[in-house]
Amino acid sequence: MTGPVQIPSALGPVPRGVRDQVRRVLDGPTPAPIVQAGHPVLRAVAVQFDGQLSEAELDALIDVMRVTMRDAPGVGLAAPQIGISLALAVVEDPGPLDPDLAVAREREPLAFRVLVNPRYEAVGTDRAAFYEGCLSVHGWSAVTVRHRSVRLTATDERGVPVDEVLTGWQARIIQHETDHLNGRLYVDAAELRSLAATDGMAAVWASEPHPRTAAQVLGFPLP
């Protein structure tokens, strides 16, 4: 019998079983530490949730994820980002303060919700390109092309089916968090010539409704 997989990480050894991973997080600090790019858990396909946790354990985990997401702050958090290889994510977006950005990015407020075993598929052929960041790629953002509209299928934390079409920034959030559960980071699809530090030029480029100036100056195409 083998023991825990030894991974050099700020989180230390990562237990093999989902329930052990959850217990480790629940026994740790809140907000939970956010795993950064380079950690294997971010590159693994997450285990589908099929009742591995009790209702109380699941509720406690969701509470930790909610606090961690809001503290970061972010608009979404997937379980692998706190070291748990489980197909679970939370999302919430108050929307931007700038009304011009809200219109340009089709960014409507998104109330807090839990997504269990989420999947998405493109609706139509429209695509949109905007600067995007990630709590697990701290300090950077880049232009990423996403489907403008997607069909989301999942369940909530009580097993109630979810089947709906989302558009604009809500669709972007769903794609970003669901990709985490399939071992993908936004940088895998990002336009790397647009990469910018969030404490530098990213604030300038991301302040525009569309990244047209960044595309012209940095030399990358837009759809």
C-alpha positions in Angstrom: 0.0 0.0 0.0 1.4 3.4 -1.0 1.1 6.5 1.0 0.3 10.1 0.0 1.8 11.4 -3.2 4.7 13.6 -2.2 4.4 16.9 -4.2 6.6 19.9 -3.4 3.9 22.5 -2.8 2.9 25.1 -0.3 0.1 22.7 0.5 2.4 19.8 1.3 1.5 16.2 0.4 -1.8 15.8 -1.4 -3.9 12.8 -0.2 -5.1 10.5 -2.9 -8.8 10.3 -1.9 -11.3 13.1 -2.5 -12.7 12.8 1.0 -9.2 13.0 2.5 -8.5 16.1 0.4 -11.7 17.7 1.6 -11.0 16.9 5.2 -7.5 18.4 4.9 -9.1 21.7 3.6 -11.8 21.7 6.2 -9.2 21.2 9.0 -7.1 24.0 7.6 -7.4 27.8 7.5 -10.3 29.7 6.0 -9.9 31.3 3.5 -8.1 28.3 2.1 -4.7 28.6 0.3 -5.2 28.9 -3.5 -3.1 26.5 -5.5 -0.9 28.2 -8.2 0.0 27.1 -11.7 2.5 24.3 -11.8 0.7 22.2 -9.2 -0.4 18.8 -10.7 -3.9 19.1 -9.2 -4.7 21.9 -11.7 -3.7 19.6 -14.6 -5.8 16.6 -13.6 -9.3 15.8 -14.7 -11.4 16.2 -11.5 -13.4 13.3 -10.1 -17.1 13.5 -10.7 -19.1 14.0 -7.6 -21.3 11.0 -6.9 -21.9 11.2 -3.1 -18.4 10.9 -1.8 -19.2 13.5 0.8 -22.0 13.7 3.4 -24.4 16.7 3.1 -22.7 18.3 6.1 -19.2 17.9 4.5 -20.4 19.2 1.2 -22.0 22.3 2.8 -18.9 22.9 4.8 -16.7 22.7 1.7 -19.0 25.1 -0.2 -18.8 27.6 2.7 -14.9 27.5 2.6 -15.0 27.9 -1.2 -17.4 30.9 -0.9 -15.2 32.6 1.6 -12.1 31.9 -0.3 -13.5 33.2 -3.6 -14.8 36.4 -2.0 -11.6 37.0 -0.1 -9.4 36.7 -3.1 -11.5 38.4 -4.6 -12.7 36.4 -7.6 -15.9 35.7 -9.5 -15.4 31.9 -9.5 -13.5 29.2 -7.8 -13.1 25.5 -8.7 -12.3 22.8 -6.1 -8.9 22.0 -7.7 -7.8 25.5 -6.9 -7.8 24.6 -3.2 -6.2 21.2 -3.8 -9.4 19.1 -4.2 -9.7 17.0 -7.4 -13.5 17.1 -7.4 -15.9 18.4 -10.1 -17.3 21.3 -8.0 -17.2 25.0 -8.5 -18.8 28.1 -7.1 -19.4 31.3 -9.0 -20.6 34.8 -8.2 -20.2 38.2 -10.0 -21.5 41.5 -8.7 -20.8 43.0 -12.2 -18.6 46.0 -13.0 -19.0 49.5 -11.7 -18.4 51.0 -15.1 -21.7 50.9 -17.2 -19.7 51.1 -20.4 -17.8 48.0 -19.5 -20.9 46.2 -18.5 -22.5 46.9 -21.9 -19.4 46.1 -23.9 -18.7 42.8 -22.1 -22.4 41.8 -21.6 -21.6 41.6 -17.9 -24.7 41.1 -15.9 -24.6 40.4 -12.1 -24.5 36.7 -11.3 -25.9 35.5 -8.0 -23.9 33.0 -5.9 -24.4 29.5 -7.1 -22.9 26.1 -6.8 -22.1 23.9 -9.9 -21.7 20.2 -9.5 -20.3 18.2 -12.4 -20.7 21.1 -14.8 -20.4 20.8 -18.6 -20.8 23.3 -21.3 -21.2 23.4 -25.1 -21.1 26.3 -27.5 -24.4 27.9 -28.6 -23.9 29.5 -32.0 -20.6 30.5 -33.5 -20.1 34.0 -32.0 -16.9 34.4 -30.0 -15.6 37.2 -27.8 -12.1 38.3 -26.8 -11.4 40.1 -23.5 -8.7 40.2 -20.9 -9.1 37.4 -18.4 -7.3 36.5 -15.2 -7.2 33.6 -12.8 -6.7 33.2 -9.0 -4.3 30.3 -9.8 -2.2 32.4 -12.2 -1.6 35.2 -9.8 -0.3 38.5 -11.1 -1.1 38.1 -14.8 -3.9 38.5 -17.3 -4.2 37.9 -21.0 -6.8 38.2 -23.8 -8.7 34.9 -24.2 -11.2 34.1 -26.9 -14.3 32.4 -25.5 -17.7 31.3 -26.9 -20.1 34.2 -26.5 -22.9 31.9 -25.4 -22.9 28.4 -23.9 -25.3 25.8 -22.7 -24.6 24.8 -19.1 -25.6 21.5 -17.7 -24.9 20.5 -14.1 -26.7 20.0 -10.8 -26.7 22.3 -7.8 -25.5 21.2 -4.3 -28.8 19.4 -3.7 -28.8 17.5 -6.9 -31.4 19.7 -8.7 -30.6 19.6 -12.5 -29.3 22.8 -14.2 -29.8 23.3 -17.9 -29.6 26.8 -19.2 -28.0 29.1 -21.8 -25.7 31.8 -20.6 -24.3 34.7 -22.6 -21.5 37.3 -22.2 -19.4 37.4 -19.1 -21.5 34.8 -17.3 -20.7 32.4 -20.1 -17.0 33.3 -19.8 -17.1 32.6 -16.1 -18.7 29.2 -16.6 -16.2 28.2 -19.3 -13.3 29.3 -17.1 -14.4 27.4 -14.0 -15.5 24.3 -15.9 -12.2 24.2 -17.8 -10.5 24.0 -14.4 -12.3 20.7 -13.7 -10.9 19.3 -16.9 -7.2 20.2 -16.2 -7.2 23.4 -18.3 -6.0 26.9 -17.5 -7.0 30.0 -19.4 -3.4 30.5 -20.4 -3.7 27.4 -22.6 -6.0 29.3 -24.9 -4.9 32.9 -24.3 -3.2 35.1 -26.8 0.2 35.2 -25.1 1.4 38.4 -26.9 -1.3 40.1 -24.8 0.1 38.8 -21.4 0.3 41.7 -19.0 1.1 42.0 -15.3 -1.9 42.9 -13.2 0.1 45.5 -11.2 1.2 47.1 -14.5 -0.1 47.4 -18.0 -3.0 45.0 -17.5 -4.9 47.7 -15.6 -4.5 50.0 -18.6 -5.5 47.4 -21.3 -8.4 46.0 -19.2 -9.8 49.4 -18.6 -11.0 49.6 -22.3 -14.3 48.1 -23.2 -12.6 46.0 -25.9 -8.9 45.1 -26.1 -8.4 46.8 -29.5 -5.6 49.1 -28.4 -3.7 46.3 -26.8 -4.1 44.2 -30.0 -2.8 47.1 -32.1 0.2 48.0 -29.8 1.2 44.5 -28.8 0.5 42.9 -32.2 -2.0 40.1 -31.8 -5.2 39.4 -33.7 -8.8 39.7 -32.5 -11.7 37.6 -33.8 
